[in-house]
Amino acid sequence: MATQHPDSASRGFTAEEEVEEALRDLLPRDRGGLGLDEKMIDYEGKLTPYHQVAWVVEETLRYGLQPGEDFLITPRIPSERLEDPERQVMVLWGVLTANKRSIVRTGSQAVKYIITPMCSSGYEVYVLQRRIFKIQRLAEEELGVKTGHIEVIPLVEDMESLLHVDKILEGMKNALLTYLGLHYSHYRVLLGKSDTALAYGHVASSIAMVYALSRLHRWAEKENTRVHPIMGVGALPFRGHLSPWSVREFVKQYAGYSTVTIQSGLRYDQGPKAVEKVVDELHRNLHAQPRLLSQEEERLLISIAKVFTAEYLRLVLRIVDIIPYIASFVPRRRARLSHGEYPRSIEASLAFAADRELLSMKPPRSLKLPRAISYAASLYTMGIPPSLIGFGRGLRRVEKELGSDAVEHLLHALPLLKQDIKYDLRFYVPEVAASFIKDPKAFSLLEQDVEMAKSIVGGDPPEPTEEYVEALKSAERAIRLGLKEAAEKAIARAGVLRGSLG
């Protein structure tokens, strides 16, 4: 599934360019495209034209592609809770218009699924499905054409929801059947890593994804139905680490996936050959048997996640005030709403960690964290690879409090973790980090994390290149002087060297 995430460092897109981009994503490789199966048109906090889905349909038809057969278009609609309901209705109308064109021209519908973001209950899915039915009735009366059956994909993207994703699907199934008389023949659910990583840290969010896959497949067995998980991941470790050098470990860690997001950083900062290698490996391991966790394993992994969350927050809370300011210099690659429309919070993660010291450090409610891509890019710009935060101290605490067997169990459950840490160590630039972090305690915590990370990797740990260090130093100087354009260029240059903006 190709997406419109703004994580490409090398280029940005206007709304008009996104139509051509979608065509290139969907065209077969032998015709100069990437040969991907599905395109997410994104409206979540993004100023995407309401008719972009229809424009993509028209463009693909011009090139002889059959919507709904050769590919799917799957919009991610605005959250009703965080944006105006009117915007959601307008997006749905645009989707139905696109399906009308597709059905009239080809007999098949382009859009068969719609993604609803930040889903925390099955009732939310029912509300959206009911709204789809209502607008479809109006469209069929006014447009005179049936617009096809459309089902909802819940996007689950916070710790609590990931750990209880089976309960969300159970509530979804019951609400749809009770109130609409509707029964899905199968369920697609999108598991998002990025927001959980932002609030709980890299290790805890990785655990949550593996835990959710296990829960989904157990629920499917119990209900005698099919569940098709979509892994919502980016190119760099903090956001999932889907890249050519890590894809073999990725397919082991997230065995059981049915779909994986191919985001902009991979497509543009790493290029078509990288996409081809990743996609081929994903196809070879499609629908592999997932690891089903026992109740004892679940309890252990939750205990480990709590420790890593606490150690992640112990450092983040000491530097959290500066992150939104750094984020204001991160280049914008898509036409987004203000980041304040979809602010991220760490209040729930503080409760999850259940640490008295952290509760006393709680940030003010007025603090608005940026979205995950800008957040990760900001930390990298500060010389701090985000996957390293809390890693070393968390590992020490797990060994001390839960035993060395718990560490081995963690590394077994997350076969990608060592690769994550090894990759990100090459982007740790201590002299840049020291220029941003004025709190000696915070810098000491970071050094402890890096020291343990190097010992886990073993051998000679990778060092940042001179070019990367110079890019970060240029960004630091520009930020200190308030030179936005110069800072954006330097941040983008560093992002290209990493393989993604954030």
N, C-alpha and C positions, 0 to 999 in steps of 0.2 A: 504494500500500500504506500504509494508516494504521497507525501504530505506537503503542506505549505508552512512548515515551521520556519521561523526567522533565525535559523542557526547557521546559515552559510556566511562565512567571513569574506569570501571572495567576491560576492555580488549580492545585490538586492533586486527586488522586483516591484514593478507597478502592477496594478490590478489588470491592466491590459496585457502585460507580458505574461501574467499567470495563465492565460488561455493558451498561448503558444507553449508555455512550459508543460501544461497538462498533456498536450498532444505529444510532445517529445517523450514524456514519461511513459505514455501508453503505446506508442508505436512499437512494432516488433524491432528487435535488434538489427535484423537484416534490412530494415528500412531506415536506419539511422536513429532509432529510438532506444529507450532503456528496456522495453518489453515488460513493463510492470503490469500487474493485474487489476489494480484498483487505484483510484485517485480520491484523496480526501480534499474536498473544498471546504475551507475553514472560515467559519463566521464567529468563532468564540473570541470576543474582544478584538475583532479584526474588521476593518472597513472593506470587506469584500462586497462588490456589487451584487444585488439580489438576483440578477439574471446571469451571473457568471456560470452557473451550472448549465443553463441553456446554451450559452456561448460555447462552452466546451463540447456539448453535444453536437452543435452545428459544425464545429471545427473538425471533430473526429469523423463525422459523416462525410465531409469533403474529401477525406483521405481514405474512405472506404472501410472504416472500422465500424463494427456493429455494437452499439451500446447495449449493455446487458448481456451480451454474448461474448464479445472479445474482451470486455472490461466492465467494471462497475464504477460509478461515481457515488461516493459516500460522503455527504456533507456532515460537518460537525456544526451543529446549530448553536446559537447563543444560549447561555443559561438564563432561564426565566428569573431565577433568584438574584442574579447579579447584573442583568441588563433589563431593559423594558420588555414586557411580554409582547408589545406591538412589533418589536424587531424580530422576535421568534416567528410571529405570524407571517410577516413579510418574507422571511427566508423560506418558510414552508410553501408559500404561494409561488415563489420563484422555482422551488424544486418541482412542484406539480406542473408548472409551465414547461419545464425541461422534459418531464416524463411525457407530457402530451406530445411534444415535438418528436420525441424518440419513438413513441408508439405509432403515431401517424405515419412517420417515415419508414420505420423498420418493423413494426409489429412487436417490438420488445421494449421494456422500460430500462432507462439508464440508471435510475436510483431505486434500489431495493431496500436500502437500509439508511437510517439516519442516526448519527451519534449524538447523545446528550451528555454534556460534560458535567464533571463534579457530582456524579450521581451517588447518593448515599442511602437510597431506599427504593424498593420496588414500586412504591406508590408514585414516585416521580416518573417512572417509565409509563405507568398507566395513564397519568395525566397527559403526557405528550402523545401517546398513542391515540387517546380520545380526541385530542386536538387535531391530529392528522386526519382522522376519520371525518371530523366535522368540516374541515377545510376541503377535503376531497369531495364531500357531498356538494358543497357550493361550487367547486371547480367543475364537477361533472354536469351540474345544472347549467352553469354559465358558459362553459367551454364546449360542452357537448361531446366530450371524449373521456373515457375512463382513464385514470392516471395510475392504475396498478396498485398492487398490495405493497405497502412499505412497513417494515418492522424497525424497532428501536434497538440500538446498541448502547447499553449503559457504559459510560467511561468512568471507571473506578480509579481514583487517583489520590487517596489519602490513606494513612495507615489503618485507621479503624475500618474503613470500607474494604480495603484489601484483605484484612484478616477475617472479615465476615462477608466476603463476596458471595458465598453460597446462600447466606440468609437474604441478601439482596435479590438473588435470582429466585429464591423461593417466594419472597414477597411479590416479585414481579409476576411470576407464574400465577399466583393466586389472585392477584388484583385484576390481571387481564381476563382470567377465566370468569371470575365472579361478576365483574362490572361490565365487561364487553363480550363475554362468551367467546373469547379468543384464546386459542392455544397455539403457541409457536411450535413448529416441527423441530426446530433446533434453536440454540441460543448463541449469539455472538456477544462477547463482552470484551471491552478494551481495558487492559491493565496499564495504567500510566505510572512510570517510575519517577519522573522528574519532580513533581510536587512533593512526593513523599521524601525524596532525597533532600530537597530544600529544607523541609521541616524536621526531618529525623536523621539525616545523614546518609552517606552512601551505603554502609553495611546494612543498616536497619531496613532501608528501602529495598535492597537486593533480597534480603530475607523475606520481606513482605510479598515480593513478586513470586518467589518460589513457593511460599506458603499458599498464596492465592491459587496458583496452578493446581496444587494438590487438592485444595478444597473444591475447586471447580470440577475436577474429574471425579472425585468421590461423590459429589452431588449428582453428576450426570449418571453415574452407575446406579445410585439409589433411585433416581427418577426414571431410569430406563429411557434416557433421552440423549441428545448430542449437544455438547458445548464446544464452541470453536473460539478459543482465546486469541485475542489480538495483542501482541506485545508492543506497547507504546514506548519506544526507546530511541535515543539519539546516538551519535557517533562516539562521544567521549565517555569515559568511565562513569562519571557522576550521573549521566543520563541514560546509561544502559550499555555502552561500549559495543555498539554494532559497527565494526570496521573489519577490513580484510585480515588484519593481523590478530584479531581476537574472535573471529566468527566461529572457529572450531570449538572454543571453550563456551561461547555464547549458546550454541545449540545444545550443549550438554547441560548447562545450568538451567535453561528455560525449555527443556524438553516437554513436548505436549502442545506447543504453539500451533496455531493454524494460519495465522497471518502475522506479519511483522512490518512496522512502519519503516520506510526508507526516507529519512528526512533530508532536508536541504544540505546540511553540512556534508553528509556522505556523497550526495549527488554532485555537488559543485566544488567543494574544497578537496575532495579525493578523486572525483571524476568517474567516467563511465566504466573503466576497467575495474575500478574498485567495487562499483555497484554490481557489475557482472559476477565477480568472484563471490561477493557476499550473497547475492541472490541464488547462485548455483548451489552454494553450501546450505542455504536455508531450504531449498527445494529437496536436496538429498536427505534432509533430516525432518521433513515435514510430517506432522502427526506422530512423532516418536512417542513411545510410552513415557508418560511423565513419572517423576518420582513421587510416590504417595507416602506422605509422612504419617507416622504413627502418632497417637496422642502424646506419648512421651517425647517424641522428637519435636512436635509442635511446641510443647511447654518449654523445652530446652532452647529452641530457637527464639521464642518470645523473650525469655530471660536474657539471652545474648543480645537481642535487639534493644532491650531496655538499657543495658550497659553502654552499648555503642551510641545510642541516642543521647544519653547523659553526657558522655565525653565529647561528642560532637557539639552539643549545646554549650558546654563549659567554655569552649573557645569562641564559638559564634557569638554568644551573648556579649563578649568583650569587644567584638569588632563590628557588631551589627549596625551601629549608628553610621558608619562610613560607607557601608555597601550601597545604599540607595544613591549616594552622591556619585560614587564611581559608576554606577549603572547609568547615570544620566549622560555619560560619555560613550557608552557602548553604542555602536552604529545600529540603526534600525533598518532591518532588511525587508520588512513587509509593511503594508499600510495598516497599522494597528491603532486601536483606541489608546487613550492614555493608560499607562500601566496601573494607575490608581483604580481603574474600573475593575480589575481582577487582582486585588492585593493578596499576597500570601501571608499566612499567619503561622506562628510557632507556639501558640497557646496550647493547642492539643498535644503537641509533642512534649511540652513541659510536664503536663499531667501524666503522659505515658512514661516518661523517665522517672517520675516520682522521687526526685532528688531535692532535699531541703535547701541546699546551697543554691541550686538553680532557681528555685521559686523566689528566693530573695533577690535574684538578679533579673527578674522578669522585666522585659522592655516595656516602655509606655505604649498604651493602646494606639496612640497617634502614629506610631512608626509603621510605615508602609513598605514592606519588602517588595522588590521587583519580581517579575515572573522568572521562572526557573532558568531560562536561557541567559537572560541578562544577569541574573544572580551568579550563575556559574562563570560567565565571561568576566564579571567584576572580580571574582576571587582569583581567577587565573591572571588577570591584569595586575592584581596586587602581589603576584608571585606565589600565590597559594593554590596549588591544585586541590579542588574541593573534595576529592575522594580521600585525601590524606587526613582531613580534619577529623580528629577523634579516633583515627584508626589505631595508632600505636598504643595510646593510653587505654583504649577499649580492649585491645588484645591482651594487654597486661592484666587488666582487671578481670577479664573472663578467665584467664589462666589461674589467677589467684583465688577468685571467688567460686568458680564453677569447675575448675580443674583442667588439666592439659587435654583430657579426653574431649572436653567441650570445644577447645580450639581446633582439634582434629575434626570434630564433627562439623564445625563451621566451614572449614576449608573443603571438606567433602561435599557439603551442601551447596557451596558456592565455588565451583571449579574455576570460575572466571576471576575470582578475587585477586589472586596473586598477579595475574596479567594486568588487572586494573591498576594495582599499586605500582608495578614495574613501569607501566606506561606513563603514569602521572608523575613519577619521581623526576623525569627529565624536564618537567616544567616548574619545578620548585626553584625559585630564585631568591635566596635569603636576603641579599642586599636590597632588593626591591621590597620584599615583605617588611623588612625592618623600617623602611622609609614610610610605610603606611601604618604599621602597628606601633603605636606609641606606648602601649601598656606592656611593661616588661614581663608581667605574668602571662599575658596572652602569647607573647613571642616564645616564652619558655615552653608553654604547652605545645605550640606548633613544632618546636625543635624536638620535643619528646616524641611526637607523632612521626616525624620524619626519620628519627634515629631507629625506631622500631620497624618502620617500613623498610628501611635499607637492610636490616638484619633478616627480615622475612624473605626479601628478594634474593639475598645472598650474592656472593661474587662482587664484582665492581658495579655498584649501582649506576644507572645512566645519569649523565650530566646534561644540563641544558646547553644548546649550541650558542655560540657567540651571537649569531644573528637573532636568536630568540631573546637573549638577555638584552641586547641593544633595543629590540622592539619594545620590550617592557619598560626599559629606562626612558625611552622616548615618550611612551605613554605617560609615565609618572611625571616627567617634566611638564608635559602639555597639560595634564590634569591640575598640577600645582599652580600653573599660570592661568588656568581657565580657558585654554585654547581648544575649543571643542573640535574643530575640523582636524587639527593636528593629532589630537588624542584619538579620534575615530580612526584615522589612517593607521596609526601605530597599533591600536587594539586589533584592527582587522588584519594587519600583517602578522601579528602574533597568532591570531586565530587560524590563518591559513597554514602556518607552521604546525599547529596542533592537529589540524584535520577537521576543525569545526570551530565556530565562534564560541559556543558554550554548550 
